[in-house]
Amino acid sequence: MIFEAILEIKLLICSMLSSCFIVNKPRRDFFIEIMLLFLSIKGKMNFTQFGRFGKFGEQKYRKQFEKYFNFLNFNKNMAISHSSGKFAIAFDPSYISKSGNVTYGKDKFWSGIDGTAKFGLETGGIAAIDIDNKPAFHLEAIQTPKYEDIEKERITLIEWYANLIVVRKDNLETISTFLVADAYFSKMSRNFDKSYNVSFMNRNDRKTEHLLTQLANFGVISIKSEIFRICNRLYISEL
């Protein structure tokens, strides 16, 4: 049973890689290996653990992780091939607890579970919600820099979040033209009034009302929520 499951995982990964990437055999073998390690190792995930339980040396894992990999395209193709095709894009930052002071990006971030700001890390998560089948497929996680690094770019934190969507807009549009997010991100519309034609979508629109109803049945949002659209402009939604 275990060997059959491993074989199915390998075939699935190879299928996704061949459909959206041009990768050489060493890179493909490494990616399959690291995915299997993520699924099998219990406890800490680090290069020492990979070298201990994997078939490559620790140094190879370090070098391979320095190379760029387009997880957004990989996960997007995975979601499209295993879903109903009806999607809404979801965005939400997530707090990650982290001790020590060496890790890049450690700062004080909001923890929704604890209801307060805490020292640690944060990632901005982008997912595709399958409205008919109800799972949410992870697309990409982007680490939030320290506040002082964001300030050096002369932008605010809310503008940083908005830029994550803006730079991926064309790619995300191939999945869905709808984006749902927490009401906190309604501030984005004010930040981009000058650069983008940001406006509310007509709630009387049948497509909007249908999507709102489906998302409400899914348990994602309240039917009273507002939704915006991405199309040729940037639109953000309120949950």
N, C-alpha and C positions, 0 to 999 in steps of 0.2 A: 504493500500500500504506500509506504513512504517513497519507494523508488518510482512508483507510478506518479505520485504527486510531484516529485522533483522533475520528472520528465515533462509533465504537463506545464510546469512553471517555465522550464527552459524553452519549450516550444512557443509558449505565449510571448515571452520576452523577445525571442528571435523574430516572431511574426511582427511585433510592434516596431522593432528596430529596422527591419527590412522595409516596412511600409512608410517610414518617415525619416530615416537617417541613412547616410552613407558612412558606414563604420568598417574599419578593418577587423580582421579576425581577432588579434590580441585585445583590442578595445571591447569587442563584443563578448569575448570569453571573460574578460575582467568584470564587465557589467553584470553578466549572469551570475558570476561567482559572488559578487558583493550583495546582490539581491537575495541569494540563498543564505548568505551569512546573516543578513538583517533578519531573516525569518527564523533562523535556527539558534543564534547566540542568545543566551540568557544573561541578563545583567548589563554591565557597561559595554558600550560600543566605542572602541577606539582602535588605533592602528596596531597596538600591541595585541589586542584580542583577535583582530583580523589575521595577523601573522601567525598567531598560535593555532587558530582553528581553520584557517583557510589554506589553500594550496599554493599561495604565493608568499614571498617574503614580505616583511613589514615595510621595507623601503619601497617596494613596488606599489603598495597601497597608498603610501604617501605621495608618490609621484603621479599616480593616476588621479588622485583626488585634486591635484593642482590643475588638471585639465578641465575645460568647460564642458558641461553636458546640458543639453536643452531639455530639462525635465518638463517644461510646459508643453512642448510638442509631443513628447513621449506619453505623458499622462492624458493629454487631450485625445490622442488617437486611441488610447486604452478606453477612455470614457465613451467615445463615439461608437466604438465597436461592441460595447457591452451595455447598451442603454436603449431607451425608446427613441432617442433623438430629440426629445423636448427638454430643453435646458433653461435654467436661469443661473447666471453667474453669481456667486456669493463671495463676499470679502469680509474678513474680520481679523484683527490682530489678536495674538495669543501670548500671554505671559508665560515665561519658562523660568522656574527657580534655578539659580546658579550660585554656588559658593565660590570664594576666591576672587581675586582682582585682576587676573592675567587675561582672561577670555575677552576677546574683542566684543565691543558693543554692550558691555554690562553697564546698566544705568538703572534709574528708578522708573518703572513702568507700571501701568495700571493693571491690577489683577481683579478680574470680574468676580472670581470665586470668593476672594477675601474682601472685596469691596473697598480696596485701598491701593495706593501705589507702593510697590515693593522693589527692592533691588534684585536685579536678575537680567534676563534677556527677553527679547520680544521678536516674534515673527509675524509678518503679514501674510495670512493664509488666503489663497484663492482657490475656490472649488466650483465644480459644476453640479448643480442639483438636478437630478433626473426626476422631473415632475410626475411622470406616470409610474415609474417603478419605485420611486422614493429614496434611493440612496444618494449620497453626495460623493462625487469623485474628486479626490484631491488633485489639484493641478500644479500648484507651485507655492513654496514658502520662501519669503524674502525677509532676511534679518533686518530689523530696525537698528540703525546706527545710534550712537550716543547722541544726546541732545546737543552737545557742544559741536559735534561733527555736522549735524543738521544745520545749526546756526551759522556755521562757516559758509554754507551754500546760500545763506541769506533767504532761507525759506522757513516756514513753520512746520510743526509736526503734521498738521492736517494736510499741508501741501505735499509733504513727503508721501503720505498715504495716497493722495490723489494722483501723484506722478506714477505710482506703481501701476495704476490702472491705465493712465494715459499712454505710457510707453508700450503697453501690451494690448491696446485697444483693437488694433487691426486683427491680431491673432484671436482675441477673445470673441470678436464679432462672428467668427466662423462657427462658434458654438451657439451663442445666443446674443441677442441685442438687448437683453434685460439684465440688470445688475441689482442685487438686493444687499443691503448692508444695515448696520445699526443706525438708529436715528441720529447718533452723534455725528455721522458723516454728512448730514444735511448741510453742515458748515462748508463743505467742499464747494457747493454751488456758489457761495459768495466769493470764495477764493479764485474762482475761474470765470467770473462774469466777463472780465476783460479779454480773456484768451479764448473762451469757448462760449458758444451760444447755449447756455444752460437754462433749461426751463422744465416746469412740471409737465408730465404727460397728461392728457385729458383723461380723467378717470371715467368718463362716459364712453371712452373708446372700448369696443367689444373685446379686442385682443387683450387690453390691459385688465379689464374686469374679469375675463376668463382666467388669466394668469394669476391674478390676486386670489380668486376663488380656489384655484388648484393649490397655490402655496399655503393658503389658510387651511385647507383640508390636510395638507402635508404636515401642518403644525409649525411652519416656519415663521409666518407672520399673521398679524391680525388683519381681518378684512378691511379695517378702517385705515390701513397703512397706505402710504403713497408709493408709487413706483415711477421710476424715470427710465429713459431709454438711451442706449449708446449710439446706435446708427452712425451717421456721419459726424456726430458731435458727441461730447461727453455728457452723459446723464448719470446721476447717482440716485440710489433709492433709500427710502427710510423703511425700517422694519416696524 
